[in-house]
Amino acid sequence: MFEQLDPELLDKIYTYAIEIGIALIKVILIFIVGRITIGYLMKGIKKAFKKSELEVSLVSFLSSFFRFVFYIALVLVIAQSIDIKIAAILGVLGAAGLAIGLALQGSLSNFAGGILILVTKPFRVDDIIEAKGYFGVVEKIDILHTYVRTFDNQVIVMPNGALANADVTNTTIKDTRRAELKVGVAYGSDISKVREIILDVVSRDERIHADPAPAVKFTNFGDSSLDLSVRVWTDTDNLWPVYWDNMEAINNEFVKQNIEVPFPQRDIHMRTK
């Protein structure tokens, strides 16, 4: 069969076969060396991430991103080794990237917001935050969304793009918090005595810090009461237990000391002709 072919054509076939074989061997060798190199690079990057304080979600994303970039570079090296025009490949990739970017503008905004949140760390997993009208515990932060569990056990999924530009209150970022208790007593009560009673009650609670010292301030002449503000400092984890326990303890002490706690009331004056 091959003997019937033109010798020149056979020479061309042999030449092309040799060139293709050499190119294939070159591609395989470059790919093997490239994979081994990428493996070492990824090990180094992962070790560097372990020493950093980056969030787990960001570490996972960056590892995947670097791996993707390394393999794209490997493909370009292979293409150049077999004389494929890199400019043409980059042009195609650029056009595809533009089309994908226009189609996924919202997702790209969330993606950028996720990177910003994970890098700047305005909050972390297990922090309690208030944002976008919701208040709850951060359960998960990924590249596109943040998951917040409210205290009635609902999960709010917030897009990172909007969240990164929103006002966020992080209530657990500091180790200590100030608890403020509002107390009202009847008109005619001795404010000095009331202050002493309250300070005595809060001094019994070991969770309340001595520095800054607890403060009891008279704040307002209410409709039916003399209003006082009780300010104490405690560990963040103890904030609400300290608030609830001391509100009850103050009420019990008022009962013992005959301090009247008022209720809303009105004086009615009737006129007759």
FENCOR-V68689 format. One record per residue. RES is the residue in one small letter. SS is DSSP state (alpha for helix, beta for strand, coil for the rest). OMEGA is omega as a letter, one per 20 degrees, with the letter a starting at -180 (none if undefined). NEAR is the number of other ideal C-beta (glycine too) atoms within 8 Angstrom. Layout:
BEGIN
[[RES/SS/OMEGA/NEAR] [RES/SS/OMEGA/NEAR]]
END
This chain:
BEGIN
[[m/coil/a/4] [f/alpha/a/5] [e/alpha/a/4] [q/alpha/a/4] [l/coil/r/8] [d/coil/r/5] [p/alpha/r/6] [e/alpha/r/6] [l/alpha/r/8] [l/alpha/r/10] [d/alpha/r/8] [k/alpha/r/8] [i/alpha/r/8] [y/alpha/a/8] [t/alpha/r/8] [y/alpha/a/8] [a/alpha/r/8] [i/alpha/r/8] [e/alpha/r/8] [i/alpha/r/8] [g/alpha/r/8] [i/alpha/r/8] [a/alpha/a/10] [l/alpha/r/8] [i/alpha/r/8] [k/alpha/r/10] [v/alpha/a/11] [i/alpha/a/8] [l/alpha/a/8] [i/alpha/a/12] [f/alpha/a/10] [i/alpha/r/8] [v/alpha/r/8] [g/alpha/r/11] [r/alpha/r/9] [i/alpha/r/8] [t/alpha/r/8] [i/alpha/r/12] [g/alpha/r/8] [y/alpha/r/8] [l/alpha/a/10] [m/alpha/r/12] [k/alpha/r/8] [g/alpha/r/8] [i/alpha/a/11] [k/alpha/r/9] [k/alpha/r/8] [a/alpha/r/8] [f/alpha/a/11] [k/alpha/r/6] [k/alpha/a/5] [s/coil/r/7] [e/coil/r/2] [l/coil/r/10] [e/coil/a/10] [v/alpha/a/6] [s/alpha/a/12] [l/alpha/r/11] [v/alpha/r/11] [s/alpha/a/8] [f/alpha/a/11] [l/alpha/r/11] [s/alpha/r/12] [s/alpha/a/8] [f/alpha/a/8] [f/alpha/r/11] [r/alpha/r/10] [f/alpha/a/8] [v/alpha/a/8] [f/alpha/a/11] [y/alpha/r/9] [i/alpha/r/8] [a/alpha/r/8] [l/alpha/r/13] [v/alpha/r/8] [l/alpha/r/10] [v/alpha/r/10] [i/alpha/r/12] [a/alpha/r/10] [q/alpha/a/9] [s/alpha/r/10] [i/coil/r/9] [d/coil/r/5] [i/coil/a/8] [k/coil/a/6] [i/alpha/a/9] [a/alpha/r/6] [a/alpha/r/8] [i/alpha/r/11] [l/alpha/r/8] [g/alpha/r/8] [v/alpha/r/8] [l/alpha/r/8] [g/alpha/r/8] [a/alpha/r/8] [a/alpha/r/8] [g/alpha/r/8] [l/alpha/r/8] [a/alpha/r/8] [i/alpha/a/8] [g/alpha/r/9] [l/alpha/a/7] [a/alpha/a/6] [l/coil/a/8] [q/alpha/a/8] [g/alpha/a/8] [s/alpha/r/8] [l/alpha/r/9] [s/alpha/r/10] [n/alpha/r/14] [f/alpha/r/12] [a/alpha/r/10] [g/alpha/r/15] [g/alpha/r/17] [i/alpha/a/11] [l/alpha/a/10] [i/alpha/a/15] [l/alpha/a/14] [v/alpha/a/8] [t/alpha/r/6] [k/coil/r/8] [p/coil/r/6] [f/coil/r/10] [r/coil/r/8] [v/coil/a/8] [d/coil/r/6] [d/coil/r/12] [i/beta/a/9] [i/beta/r/13] [e/beta/a/7] [a/beta/r/12] [k/coil/r/8] [g/coil/a/3] [y/beta/a/10] [f/beta/a/7] [g/beta/a/12] [v/beta/r/9] [v/beta/a/15] [e/beta/a/8] [k/beta/r/8] [i/beta/r/13] [d/coil/a/9] [i/coil/a/10] [l/coil/a/9] [h/beta/r/10] [t/beta/a/13] [y/beta/a/13] [v/beta/r/14] [r/beta/r/11] [t/beta/a/11] [f/coil/r/7] [d/coil/r/4] [n/coil/r/5] [q/coil/r/7] [v/beta/r/8] [i/beta/r/11] [v/beta/a/7] [m/beta/r/13] [p/beta/a/12] [n/alpha/r/17] [g/alpha/r/12] [a/alpha/a/10] [l/alpha/a/14] [a/alpha/a/11] [n/coil/a/6] [a/coil/r/8] [d/coil/a/4] [v/beta/r/10] [t/beta/r/7] [n/beta/a/10] [t/coil/a/10] [t/coil/a/8] [i/coil/r/6] [k/coil/a/6] [d/coil/a/4] [t/beta/r/9] [r/beta/r/10] [r/beta/r/7] [a/beta/r/12] [e/beta/a/7] [l/beta/r/12] [k/beta/a/8] [v/beta/r/11] [g/beta/r/11] [v/beta/a/14] [a/coil/r/11] [y/coil/a/7] [g/coil/r/3] [s/coil/r/11] [d/coil/a/5] [i/alpha/a/10] [s/alpha/r/6] [k/alpha/r/10] [v/alpha/r/14] [r/alpha/r/10] [e/alpha/r/8] [i/alpha/a/13] [i/alpha/r/14] [l/alpha/r/10] [d/alpha/a/9] [v/alpha/a/12] [v/alpha/r/12] [s/alpha/r/8] [r/coil/a/7] [d/coil/a/11] [e/coil/r/4] [r/coil/a/8] [i/beta/a/13] [h/coil/r/8] [a/coil/r/4] [d/coil/i/5] [p/coil/a/5] [a/coil/r/5] [p/coil/a/11] [a/beta/r/8] [v/beta/a/11] [k/beta/r/7] [f/beta/a/7] [t/beta/a/6] [n/beta/r/6] [f/beta/a/4] [g/coil/r/8] [d/coil/a/4] [s/coil/a/10] [s/coil/r/11] [l/beta/a/13] [d/beta/r/12] [l/beta/r/16] [s/beta/r/11] [v/beta/a/15] [r/beta/r/12] [v/beta/r/14] [w/beta/a/12] [t/beta/r/13] [d/beta/a/9] [t/alpha/a/11] [d/alpha/a/4] [n/alpha/a/9] [l/alpha/a/11] [w/alpha/r/6] [p/alpha/r/8] [v/alpha/a/14] [y/alpha/a/10] [w/alpha/a/8] [d/alpha/a/9] [n/alpha/r/16] [m/alpha/r/9] [e/alpha/a/8] [a/alpha/r/11] [i/alpha/r/14] [n/alpha/a/9] [n/alpha/r/8] [e/alpha/r/13] [f/alpha/r/12] [v/alpha/a/8] [k/alpha/a/6] [q/coil/r/8] [n/coil/r/5] [i/coil/a/13] [e/coil/r/8] [v/coil/a/10] [p/coil/r/11] [f/coil/a/5] [p/coil/r/6] [q/coil/r/6] [r/coil/r/4] [d/coil/a/4] [i/coil/r/4] [h/coil/a/4] [m/coil/r/4] [r/coil/r/4] [t/coil/r/3] [k/coil/none/2]]
END
